[in-house]
Amino acid sequence: MKREYVTISGNASLRDQIVKKCQGLPLNIVLLGGFLSTKKMNSAELTRVFSQANWKNTDVWLLSYADLPAHHKLCLLYLTLFPKEFDLSVRRILRLWLAEGISTNAHQDWGKDLAEKCFDDLVRRNLIKISKFRSDGGPKKCRLPGFQHEQLSPKAEESGFSYPSNVLRTNTTTLQ
């Protein structure tokens, strides 16, 4: 039996339902769109997702975060080491993930390809924002948006990924 998946493009009622559930808030719409873009759902599964949350900013964000594989969560938490809304070199972030050993998965796959896939997935889910592009169209700089930074900071502290702001006082221009 062929399974029918729901697509958003060309489905005005689904788009309207997403906007209504997200209360028209752009951040919610972007986060929910990023979450749904990684899923193949039939209409029953989509209805279940829509009915399970209150659809505040934190609910949509938590839905997106909870759906991440463990190594994606580590890579995202790592970004809280940098100041909120700080532009980071994509190439440097990928290298740092590799050097720190956090760009691995349960099968012990690692390397540049996995780091790039992780980065691309976090961007596709709208959890990381590309802030500057290279001349060839690839990402040059990225940032962790302020809301995500605020939501992740307590989780990062629990995981040992963060420094108290009064301990780490550095000139942020040297981090680029």
C-alpha positions in Angstrom: 0.0 0.0 0.0 1.4 3.3 -1.0 1.7 5.9 1.7 0.4 9.4 1.0 2.7 12.1 2.4 1.5 15.7 3.0 3.4 18.5 1.3 3.2 22.1 2.2 3.9 23.5 -1.3 0.6 23.9 -3.1 -1.4 23.1 0.0 -3.0 26.4 1.1 -5.1 24.9 3.9 -2.0 23.3 5.5 -0.1 26.6 5.2 -3.0 28.4 6.8 -3.2 25.8 9.6 0.6 26.2 10.3 0.2 30.0 10.5 -2.8 29.7 12.7 -1.1 27.2 15.1 1.9 29.5 15.2 -0.3 32.5 16.0 1.3 34.3 13.0 4.7 34.5 14.8 7.5 34.4 12.3 9.9 32.6 14.6 7.4 29.8 15.3 6.6 29.5 11.6 10.2 29.3 10.6 11.0 26.7 13.4 8.0 24.6 12.6 8.7 24.8 8.9 12.3 23.7 9.6 11.0 20.8 11.7 8.5 19.7 9.2 11.0 19.9 6.3 12.8 16.9 7.8 9.7 14.8 8.1 7.6 12.6 5.8 4.2 12.7 7.5 0.7 11.6 6.4 -2.2 13.8 7.4 -2.9 11.8 10.6 0.7 12.2 11.8 0.6 15.9 11.0 -2.6 16.3 13.0 -1.0 14.5 16.0 2.0 16.9 15.9 -0.4 19.9 15.6 -2.4 18.8 18.6 0.5 17.9 21.0 1.8 21.4 21.8 0.5 24.7 23.0 2.5 26.4 20.3 4.3 29.0 22.2 7.8 29.9 21.1 9.3 27.5 23.5 7.1 24.6 22.5 7.9 24.9 18.8 11.6 25.2 19.7 11.5 22.3 22.1 9.8 20.2 19.4 12.6 21.0 17.0 15.4 20.4 19.6 14.0 17.2 20.9 13.9 15.7 17.4 17.6 16.2 16.9 20.1 13.3 17.0 22.4 13.4 20.0 25.5 14.5 18.0 23.5 17.4 16.4 22.5 18.5 19.9 26.1 18.6 21.0 27.1 20.6 18.0 24.3 23.1 18.6 25.2 23.3 22.4 28.8 24.1 21.4 27.7 27.3 19.7 26.6 28.7 23.1 30.3 29.1 24.0 30.2 32.2 21.8 28.3 35.4 22.5 24.7 35.7 21.5 24.1 36.7 17.8 27.9 36.5 17.2 28.9 35.8 13.6 31.1 32.7 13.4 33.2 31.4 10.5 31.5 28.3 9.2 34.8 26.7 8.3 36.2 27.4 11.8 33.1 26.0 13.5 33.3 22.8 11.5 37.0 22.5 12.4 36.3 23.1 16.1 33.5 20.4 16.1 36.0 18.0 14.6 38.9 19.0 17.0 36.6 18.7 20.0 35.3 15.3 18.9 31.7 16.3 19.1 31.0 15.7 15.4 30.6 12.0 15.7 27.5 9.8 15.9 26.6 6.5 17.5 28.3 4.5 14.7 31.6 6.3 15.3 31.3 7.9 11.9 33.2 11.2 12.0 35.0 13.6 9.9 34.4 16.6 7.7 31.5 15.1 5.9 29.6 14.3 9.0 30.3 17.8 10.4 29.0 19.4 7.2 25.9 17.2 7.2 25.2 18.2 10.8 25.7 21.8 10.0 23.5 21.6 6.9 20.7 19.9 8.9 20.8 22.5 11.7 20.5 25.2 9.0 17.7 23.4 7.3 15.9 23.2 10.6 16.4 26.9 11.0 18.3 26.4 14.3 21.4 28.1 12.9 21.2 31.1 10.7 23.6 31.8 7.7 24.6 35.5 8.1 27.0 35.8 5.2 27.6 33.8 2.0 30.8 33.2 0.0 31.0 34.3 -3.6 30.3 30.7 -4.7 27.0 30.7 -2.7 28.2 28.6 0.1 27.9 29.7 3.8 30.7 31.8 5.1 29.4 33.0 8.4 26.7 31.7 10.7 25.2 32.6 14.0 23.0 31.1 16.7 19.9 33.3 16.8 19.3 35.0 20.2 16.2 33.1 21.1 17.9 29.7 20.4 21.0 30.9 22.4 18.8 31.8 25.4 17.0 28.4 25.2 20.2 26.4 24.8 22.4 28.2 27.4 20.9 26.4 30.5 21.1 23.0 28.6 24.8 23.8 27.8 25.6 24.6 31.4 24.0 21.3 32.5 26.2 19.5 29.9 29.4 21.3 30.8 29.6 23.3 27.6 29.4 26.8 29.0 31.5 29.3 31.0 29.9 31.8 33.3 30.0 35.1 31.6 32.0 36.8 34.3 34.8 34.1 33.9 35.3 34.4 30.2 36.1 38.0 29.2 37.7 38.0 25.8 38.0 40.3 22.9 35.4 38.7 20.6 37.1 40.1 17.4 39.8 37.6 17.9 37.3 34.7 17.8 36.5 35.3 14.1 
